[in-house]
């Protein structure tokens, strides 16, 4: 009888076609997720004119989807640990695609907000589950890079929403941007067919044959027969209470991760919602303002991949701390008049160190929590982070209503970057302290 330890196989596997499949499908899901999330910043200038919205009203309207994302992360993260990540991902994808499509029929801000909330539920649930699934299937030596590449689909979705908006808005109106969200549903059968379930979940459910088939695909050189016994070096649990995230030396690390998520998502959604409008107020045309959103998301893709690569070679938490410092500096400089080329460069750097860092935060959290509670940990981190995402549009609307100088708006957006950097320095200190305690325990 042959015994195979599943975690060991995954961590030591060579990157192959099955890893490509998982990464590509998860990235594709996040492209649609990113499109649905950044679409509000694209249509905001048009909606404010059509519905005569004040900046504060516009900020509140932008937060409806983010309230939905908060609840979606809290609900669908832990739920997926119980029903399986594949079911959780499929459910969330269907929900946000349908809700965004129906958003195109909204005739009032209230109706618009309801659909955005429903879309947010799906978007908020999909992110932590896609990250957890990719992290589970990634070889250890390239885990941060693969998760970052997969999550860069989110930035690509934001880029597409801005690029499509440049073409669609003047010709077909804001509604057309939401109708496009129905197109991804055509790929639902492919996702249901090809996206694998969590190996840990299959083993907990006693679906050994399916688990063996996946292990064989991950490591084709191994012989995995029906007589092969699979083991998993993780506690077998059907679900994990939230309080378990704070036990076994994880309290300080969890709290710092939550604070960093809050600050990072505040910056991401403040910039994503208000950058086009701020630039339009500064004298740029709508098309030019949306091109800044394209640059922001291009930076997000670049930052995620670069950060993941650096994280695999150095320390991912150290990379995150440096990225937060750079984000604060670059966002502050956006408020000062610069030549066009330098302005675009600063926006790319800001995108790399805010949107890109958000992606690195998910990778870091996925590595911090054990497999049995990974979706729960990611779901709660994402859910707490959504409070920052909700605050972002509100903050931008309040600053706009106060008619502050452009520099003050961007300086306010930069402050959370400094707080997040400090949070990750504390997180690093907690990791070192935990490592010392573990070494002393072994020595004793």
Secondary structure as UniProt FT lines:
FT   STRAND          3..5
FT   HELIX           6..12
FT   HELIX           17..50
FT   TURN            51..52
FT   HELIX           55..83
FT   HELIX           85..103
FT   TURN            104..105
FT   HELIX           109..137
FT   HELIX           140..142
FT   HELIX           143..172
FT   HELIX           174..179
FT   HELIX           180..187
FT   HELIX           188..194
FT   HELIX           199..204
FT   TURN            205..206
FT   HELIX           208..218
FT   TURN            219..221
FT   TURN            226..227
FT   STRAND          229..231
FT   HELIX           242..246
FT   TURN            247..250
FT   HELIX           251..281
FT   TURN            282..283
FT   HELIX           286..313
FT   TURN            314..315
FT   HELIX           316..333
FT   TURN            334..335
FT   HELIX           340..368
FT   HELIX           371..373
FT   HELIX           374..401
FT   TURN            402..403
FT   HELIX           406..443
//
